[in-house]
Amino acid sequence: MTSLPPISPGQTVYQLAEAFGIHRITVGIILGRRGVPTRRTIPEADWPMLVRLRDEGCAQASMARCWGVSVGTVYKTLVKCRAASTTPSPAVESAG
């Protein structure tokens, strides 16, 4: 019986695929079946800081490096922040 390579939290799908000698998509499927999240996100508690950095002119690539995510994740999170800030609260809707 062969021993499995060590696995540590935070390893990427690419690293796991290389360690086990399987395709990255196969790793994603296996992790998905077990309920393991494979996407890194920016915690909602950090969204105000993200918006502040954007407003101050910080580059999305710099923000991505700070949170350890892709530029696409920063962009999508900023879009969510914009949507959350423009959605009227129920109290405002009922007052009108």
N, C-alpha and C positions, 0 to 999 in steps of 0.2 A: 504494500500500500504506500502510495506517495504522500508526502506531507504537503499541505496547502501553504502557499506563500502568506506571510503575515499581512493582515489588513488593518489599516488604521483609519479613524474618522477623518474626513476631509480629503481622502484620496479621490482623484477624478476618475470618471468612467474610463478615460484613456489609460490611466495608470493601472487600474484593475484589469482591463482587457489585456494589457501587456503582461502583467503578473501571472494571469491564468492562461494566457495563450489563446484567448478567444476574441471574437469581434466585439467592438464597443457597443454595438446595438444589442448583442446578446447579453452583455452586462446590464444594460439599461432595462431590458425585458425582465431579467432575473430580479433586479432590485425593485422594479415596479411591482412584480408579483408579491414581493415581501413588504410592500408599503414603505420602502426606503426612499425619501425624497432625493432626487438627483439634480435639482436645479438650485442654484444659490440665489437668494433674494436679499434685498435690503430690508431690514426690520422696519415695520411701520413706525416705531418709535423714533427712528432716525430720519424719517421723511422731512420734518421741518428743517433739519440741518442740511439735508440735500438741497432743498429749495433755496435756503439761505446761500449756500455755496454757489448755486447756479446764478442767483441774483447778483452775487458779488463778482461774477465773471469767471468762475473756476471752470476749467475744461472738463467735459464729461469723462475723458480718458483718465484724468487725475482722480476724479471721484471714483471711478471704477477700480483703480488700483487701491485706493483707501479701503474700500469695502470688499475687495477680493472678488469682484464680479466683472462681467463683460460691459462694454460701453452700451450694448443693446439693453442690458438689464437696467442701467442707469436711465437710459432714455425712456423705457417703458414705465419705470417707477415715477419719473417726472410727469409723464402723461397721466398716470393714475392720480398723482398729487393734484394736477390741474383739474381733473374731473371731480375729485373729492371736494375741492375748494369752490367749484362752480355749482355743485348740486345744492339746491336750497334745502334747508332743514324742514322737517314736518311742521314745526312751530311757525315758521315763516310762511309756509304755504297756507296754513289754516287761518292766519291773521289777515290774508289778502282777500 
